[in-house]
Structure formats: structure tokens, C-alpha cells
Amino acid sequence: MPLVVYVEDQNRGRMAKTHEDRKETFLALCEAAPDGSVMRAVQRHGDTMLNELQLRQFVEELKQLPEEKRNSTVRKIAAAAEFAIASHGYLYFEGAGKSGQGRP
């Protein structure tokens, strides 16, 4: 299963869901991101949660990607991050292959 991304509210209730594409283009961008970037923190097999402060930097990093790298998956994840910011919530990345095994 590809990476699954949830927008969660302050009580960790899930409000929206999207996912990585089958080619894992978003994960490849995260793995190629510079050390210390928020994108680099997103894990392929583990779970990652970003808070509102981290999400602001994450969105900026996504906006700075070259146009040809901002495919539909990147745009969906950016939109999910902006929704989480507007909701004062979180973006929760459930690692690839874990769907259905994480928290409810």
C-alpha cells in the first residue's frame, strides 16, 4: 500500500484522507530533500505527524519545488497541509504498507 495521508483535527479525529501515487513520487521527493527540511522527516515505513508550525514550513518547501515536480500527488498533499493549517490540526502520514494496521 502506498503512503496514506490524513488531516486530523486537534483531538486527532480524521477529517480528510489522501494517498501517495503508486510510483511513490512524493516519497522520492522527501527522501531527496535536504537534511533538516520538514519534507525529509516524512518516513517511508514509519508514521510521521506534522503540527501546524511544521506544516507552514512544509507548505513552503512544497511551493519551492520545481514546477515539473509538483504533480497531482504533491498538489493534493499541499492542499491537505493547507486544510490542516486552517483547521489548526495535524497532517498524519501513515507509512507505506501499514494501512489498516495503525491507530483507528
C-alpha positions as CSV (number, residue, x, y, z in Angstrom):
1,M,0.0,0.0,0.0
2,P,1.2,3.5,-0.7
3,L,1.7,6.2,1.9
4,V,-1.6,7.4,3.3
5,V,-2.1,11.0,4.5
6,Y,-4.8,12.1,6.9
7,V,-5.8,15.6,8.0
8,E,-6.6,15.4,11.7
9,D,-8.2,17.9,14.0
10,Q,-6.9,18.9,17.4
11,N,-8.4,15.8,19.0
12,R,-6.8,13.7,16.3
13,G,-10.1,13.0,14.7
14,R,-9.7,12.3,11.0
15,M,-11.2,14.9,8.7
16,A,-9.8,14.0,5.3
17,K,-7.6,11.4,3.6
18,T,-5.4,11.2,0.5
19,H,-2.6,9.0,-0.5
20,E,0.7,8.7,-2.4
21,D,0.6,7.6,-6.0
22,R,1.7,4.1,-7.0
23,K,5.1,5.3,-8.3
24,E,5.8,6.9,-4.9
25,T,6.9,10.2,-6.4
26,F,6.2,12.2,-3.3
27,L,8.3,9.9,-1.1
28,A,11.1,10.1,-3.6
29,L,11.0,13.9,-3.3
30,C,11.0,13.6,0.5
31,E,14.0,11.2,0.5
32,A,15.9,13.6,-1.8
33,A,15.1,16.7,0.3
34,P,17.9,18.4,2.2
35,D,18.7,17.3,5.7
36,G,16.8,19.4,8.2
37,S,13.9,20.0,5.9
38,V,10.4,19.1,7.0
39,M,9.9,17.0,3.9
40,R,12.9,14.9,4.8
41,A,11.1,13.9,8.1
42,V,8.4,12.0,6.2
43,Q,9.1,8.3,6.6
44,R,8.5,5.6,4.0
45,H,7.7,2.8,6.5
46,G,7.2,4.7,9.8
47,D,4.5,7.2,10.7
48,T,5.0,10.9,10.7
49,M,2.9,13.6,12.2
50,L,3.3,17.3,11.4
51,N,1.9,20.1,13.6
52,E,0.7,23.5,12.4
53,L,4.2,25.1,12.8
54,Q,5.9,22.3,10.9
55,L,3.1,22.4,8.3
56,R,3.8,26.0,7.4
57,Q,7.4,25.2,6.6
58,F,6.3,22.0,4.8
59,V,4.0,24.0,2.5
60,E,6.8,26.5,1.8
61,E,9.1,23.6,0.8
62,L,6.4,22.1,-1.5
63,K,5.9,25.6,-3.1
64,Q,9.7,25.8,-3.8
65,L,9.8,22.6,-5.7
66,P,10.4,23.0,-9.5
67,E,7.1,23.1,-11.4
68,E,7.7,19.8,-13.1
69,K,8.0,18.1,-9.7
70,R,4.6,19.5,-8.4
71,N,2.5,16.7,-9.8
72,S,-1.1,15.9,-8.8
73,T,0.1,14.0,-5.7
74,V,2.2,16.9,-4.5
75,R,-0.7,19.3,-5.1
76,K,-3.1,17.0,-3.2
77,I,-0.7,16.7,-0.2
78,A,-0.1,20.5,-0.2
79,A,-3.9,21.1,-0.2
80,A,-4.2,18.7,2.7
81,A,-1.5,20.5,4.6
82,E,-3.2,23.8,4.0
83,F,-6.5,22.4,5.2
84,A,-4.8,21.1,8.4
85,I,-3.2,24.6,9.0
86,A,-6.6,26.3,8.5
87,S,-8.1,23.8,10.9
88,H,-5.3,24.2,13.5
89,G,-4.8,20.5,13.1
90,Y,-2.2,18.0,12.0
91,L,-1.1,16.1,8.9
92,Y,-0.5,12.4,9.7
93,F,1.5,10.2,7.3
94,E,0.9,6.5,7.7
95,G,3.9,4.7,6.3
96,A,3.6,2.6,3.2
97,G,2.4,-0.9,3.7
98,K,0.8,-0.1,7.1
99,S,-2.7,0.9,6.0
100,G,-5.2,-0.7,8.3
101,Q,-2.5,-1.6,10.9
102,G,-2.1,1.8,12.5
103,R,-4.3,3.5,15.1
104,P,-8.1,3.6,14.4
